[in-house]
């Protein structure tokens, strides 16, 4: 199956969500909350209930932290060179350092590798959610007029449903608690998570308006997110003692667009919301060109 054939159904679902929002003007937050607080936590619960914890989890954590902090360091250096304010630096961090491996990356892995790659993809999704709900909120709040970074990040951690789903799944696994016939209900809800979050991303993109784009900030964010990030990821994973499929997934995930949640944080804390929103929309569209290249290179040479 060609890479374009894999991407087309993904963007078709995004497109359905986009058109639905443009014509029906639905309440995006309701669907987003449904996915965030009900569907995805049960998907994560199922994964951690079934999946044994091993050393690969540690390597996935090292990869996520290494990639995120490397991108933040590059943003900080570029901000010094360009003379950006703290708010502008934080906005560029939101645009560049956090990948969309939930709405975009996890479905992509499913289409690329089937269910065999989903366990890794979901663990990465949980780790990314943890990073966005801590570091992401911290930088969004740090760039706001209130400068409430640490307090806001701590408040956000308490509201992370994915992490609770993972914890409960692990407890059920360690205590050998059987699900019985409830398992069928869990499967029904968990299986609905991926299509719903994909439609939600399309709806979120429809709410973004491109106005007064700062071309230098946008081009910097796109370069870091779509080109530099997968190169950094490849450098991180090349020496890791994990299987080739896991390495490929990690590199491909790094090439996904700017995370949609960062737009929400930027708007909430008034941290460069227009630039962050523009990066989310344009990076998602541009990934139609860049992601196939990364997939080809990762699956050919890794």
Number of C-alpha atoms within 10 A of each C-alpha: 7 9 14 12 11 17 18 12 14 18 19 14 19 25 19 16 23 22 16 16 21 15 9 9 12 12 10 17 12 11 16 19 12 15 23 17 16 17 25 27 25 29 25 27 26 23 21 23 24 14 15 11 11 8 9 15 15 11 16 21 15 15 22 22 14 15 23 24 14 16 20 20 14 16 23 18 13 15 19 13 9 12 11 15 12 17 20 18 26 28 31 28 28 35 34 32 28 29 31 24 27 26 25 24 24 26 22 25 24 17 19 19 12 11 12 12 19 19 20 22 24 21 20 24 23 22 19 23 25 17 20 26 23 22 22 26 30 24 30 33 26 23 24 23 11 10 16 17 20 16 13 19 22 15 13 17 17 11 12 18 20 23 19 16 24 22 16 18 24 21 15 18 18 11 9 10 11 11 12 7 8 9 11 11 12 16 13 13 16 21 15 15 21 20 15 19 25 25 25 28 25 25 27 24 23 21 15 14 11 13 10 9 13 11 10 10 22 22 14 16 30 24 14 23 26 25 19 18 27 23 16 19 24 21 14 19 21 13 9 15 11 14 10 16 15 18 24 24 24 24 27 27 28 31 29 30 31 32 31 27 22 30 28 17 23 27 16 14 22 18 27 22 21 21 25 29 32 25 31 29 23 18 26 25 13 13 21 16 12 17 25 18 15 23 18 15 14 20 15 9 8 16
